[in-house]
């Protein structure tokens, strides 16, 4: 799992990074965290307001600091769509 924190390094970006680390620790998940500060790279994700959170190249949040619990919800694997259905 690769997680990217998008932003200039402002107070909110730092807080999002800290909450992300705490959520990973609480879920006992090992992930790589990258900080993306290049404005062109950030714009490439369609983010117009930072901080942004990207998990495995999917933008999950922008413009606000998510709580540890909110981030934790994004870290859980998606349910198998084929479970319980007809094969």
C-alpha positions as CSV (number, residue, x, y, z in Angstrom):
1,X,0.0,0.0,0.0
2,X,1.3,3.4,-1.0
3,X,-0.2,6.5,0.7
4,X,0.5,10.0,-0.5
5,X,0.0,13.2,1.5
6,X,-0.5,16.1,-1.0
7,X,0.3,19.6,0.2
8,X,2.9,22.2,0.8
9,X,3.9,21.0,4.2
10,X,1.6,23.4,6.1
11,X,0.1,22.7,9.5
12,X,-2.9,20.8,8.1
13,X,-0.7,18.7,5.9
14,X,1.5,17.7,8.8
15,X,-1.7,16.9,10.9
16,X,-3.0,14.7,8.1
17,X,0.3,12.9,7.9
18,X,0.3,12.3,11.7
19,X,-3.3,11.0,11.6
20,X,-2.5,8.7,8.7
21,X,0.5,7.2,10.6
22,X,-1.7,6.7,13.7
23,X,-4.4,5.0,11.6
24,X,-1.9,2.7,10.0
25,X,-0.5,1.8,13.4
26,X,-3.9,1.2,14.9
27,X,-4.8,-1.1,12.0
28,X,-1.4,-2.8,12.1
29,X,-0.8,-2.1,8.4
30,X,2.6,-1.5,6.9
31,X,2.5,1.1,4.2
32,X,4.8,3.5,2.5
33,X,3.9,7.2,3.1
34,X,5.1,9.8,0.6
35,X,4.8,13.5,0.9
36,X,4.1,15.2,-2.4
37,X,4.8,19.0,-2.3
38,X,5.2,19.7,-6.1
39,X,2.2,21.8,-7.1
40,X,2.1,20.4,-10.6
41,X,2.0,16.8,-9.2
42,X,-0.7,17.8,-6.8
43,X,-2.8,19.4,-9.6
44,X,-2.3,16.2,-11.6
45,X,-4.5,14.4,-9.0
46,X,-7.2,17.0,-9.5
47,X,-6.6,18.5,-6.1
48,X,-7.4,22.2,-5.8
49,X,-7.4,22.4,-2.1
50,X,-4.8,20.8,0.2
51,X,-4.2,18.7,2.2
52,X,-5.0,15.7,0.0
53,X,-4.9,12.0,0.8
54,X,-4.2,9.4,-1.9
55,X,-4.3,5.7,-1.2
56,X,-2.9,3.4,-3.9
57,X,-3.3,6.2,-6.5
58,X,-7.0,6.9,-5.6
59,X,-7.8,10.3,-4.2
60,X,-9.9,9.7,-1.0
61,X,-9.9,13.2,0.5
62,X,-9.0,16.8,-0.3
63,X,-9.2,20.1,1.5
64,X,-9.5,18.8,5.1
65,X,-7.7,17.0,7.8
66,X,-9.3,13.6,8.2
67,X,-9.5,12.0,11.7
68,X,-7.6,8.8,12.5
69,X,-11.0,6.9,12.4
70,X,-11.9,8.4,9.0
71,X,-8.6,7.3,7.5
72,X,-8.9,3.9,9.1
73,X,-12.1,3.3,7.2
74,X,-10.3,3.9,3.9
75,X,-7.6,1.4,4.9
76,X,-9.9,-1.6,5.3
77,X,-10.1,-3.8,2.3
78,X,-13.2,-3.6,0.1
79,X,-15.6,-6.4,0.6
80,X,-15.4,-9.1,-2.1
81,X,-18.2,-8.4,-4.5
82,X,-18.5,-12.0,-5.5
83,X,-19.0,-13.4,-2.0
84,X,-22.4,-15.0,-1.5
85,X,-23.3,-14.6,-5.2
86,X,-23.8,-17.0,-8.0
87,X,-20.5,-18.0,-9.6
